[in-house]
Amino acid sequence: MTAADTATPKRTARTPRKARDRVRKVAFTRALNDALDLAMAKHDEMFVIGEDIAEMGGDFGVTKGLLAKYGPERVRDTPLSEAAIIGTCAGAAMVGMRPVAEIMFADFIAECYDQVVNNVAKMHYMFDGQFKAPLVIRTACGGGFGGGPHHSQSVEGWFLNVPGIVIVAPSNPIDAKGLLLASIDSDDPVLFLEHKALYRSRAEVPPEYYTTPLGQATVAREGSDVTVVAAMRMVPMALEAAEQAAGSGVSVEVVDLRTIRPYDAATVLASVAKTGRAVVANEAPRIGGLGAELSARISEECFADLKGPVVRVDGLDTPIPFSVPLEDVVLPDAADIAAAITTAAQY
């Protein structure tokens, strides 16, 4: 906007609308849809594939409108076979395509686990770089909506010890768009986790093509007394807990991992070295998960800086029940993180 625009009374009334056109407050799902649209316009070799993604736009509407714009050759519905979806994508990636697959619920990624772990993840290594796997697997994960044990799991732990896979986990619509575009541009296979409880969250998302770097965490809130490390749904919960702690005089720094594998250890460790106290928040069960990895890494590399042990916030080691009141007991929330901050701050 020029100085003349701001000086003309007749045009000032149009300024808010222009601003809304430039940076819109949109839902997480719309941000993902925008990313797919922009990426398909950029990459002729890209296609999207999955169950009910064409006419229906997927269970959550993320691919809505893409069929009309790009046609059935590039927006492909499939039978209910996750193994066939990822097998098709693996072969397509080997011959130069750039597929983006949707696995409707992350729980069903177990059906194509062999394709992901033994084919996609190892492709670059087994063929000495002659082939690559520029494949993105989008999937909806997490609980909190009464989906029961087969539609509510956090699956990042299933892939944490698989070399060759990048695991991306956004916590807000702005990063969701930027991280998805970066994932599609990448030549590495990416597991892109979308927490269902975040789908309706809204933020001002720039409409243009932009990327958020993979493998880089961000400090979502600066603080000096306690560090909370989190990803996906745990980030807004951690921010809520940090706000509560501020009322008690405790300054909390929140680190949003954004990428889970490889995670940004430098940012995590620098924050813990500054505050001297650490809380690790993760929705998945405690044993063998992301929280265990982060806790071990912080304890090993920040031992001299820590004023007390790392405090972990996790889901209970039990299948997630259909009953919402019981699910509330099984899954961690902002109150659990706040309690962990209080414990850490006492050291």
Stockholm file with secondary structure:
# STOCKHOLM 1.0

chainA/1-347         MTAADTATPKRTARTPRKARDRVRKVAFTRALNDALDLAMAKHDEMFVIGEDIAEMGGDFGVTKGLLAKYGPERVRDTPLSEAAIIGTCAGAAMVGMRPVAEIMFADFIAECYDQVVNNVAKMHYMFDGQFKAPLVIRTACGGGFGGGPHHSQSVEGWFLNVPGIVIVAPSNPIDAKGLLLASIDSDDPVLFLEHKALYRSRAEVPPEYYTTPLGQATVAREGSDVTVVAAMRMVPMALEAAEQAAGSGVSVEVVDLRTIRPYDAATVLASVAKTGRAVVANEAPRIGGLGAELSARISEECFADLKGPVVRVDGLDTPIPFSVPLEDVVLPDAADIAAAITTAAQY
#=GR chainA/1-347 SS CCHHHHHCHHHHTTHHHHHHHHSEEEEHHHHHHHHHHHHHHHCTTEEEEETTCSSSCCTTSTTTTHHHHHCTTTEEECCSCHHHHHHHHHHHHHTTCEEEEEEEEGGGGGGGHHIIIIIITTHHHHTTTSSCCCCEEEEEECCSSSCCTTSCCCCHHHHTTCTTCEEECCSSHHHHHHHHHHHHHCSSCEEEEEEGGGTTCEEEECSSCCCCCTTCCEEEECCSSEEEEECTTHHHHHHHHHHHHHTTTCCEEEEECSEEETCCHHHHHHHHHHHSCEEEEEEEESTTSHHHHHHHHHHHHSTTTCSSCCEEEEECSSCCCSSHHHHHHHSCCHHHHHHHHHHHHTC
#=GC SS_cons         CCHHHHHCHHHHTTHHHHHHHHSEEEEHHHHHHHHHHHHHHHCTTEEEEETTCSSSCCTTSTTTTHHHHHCTTTEEECCSCHHHHHHHHHHHHHTTCEEEEEEEEGGGGGGGHHIIIIIITTHHHHTTTSSCCCCEEEEEECCSSSCCTTSCCCCHHHHTTCTTCEEECCSSHHHHHHHHHHHHHCSSCEEEEEEGGGTTCEEEECSSCCCCCTTCCEEEECCSSEEEEECTTHHHHHHHHHHHHHTTTCCEEEEECSEEETCCHHHHHHHHHHHSCEEEEEEEESTTSHHHHHHHHHHHHSTTTCSSCCEEEEECSSCCCSSHHHHHHHSCCHHHHHHHHHHHHTC
//
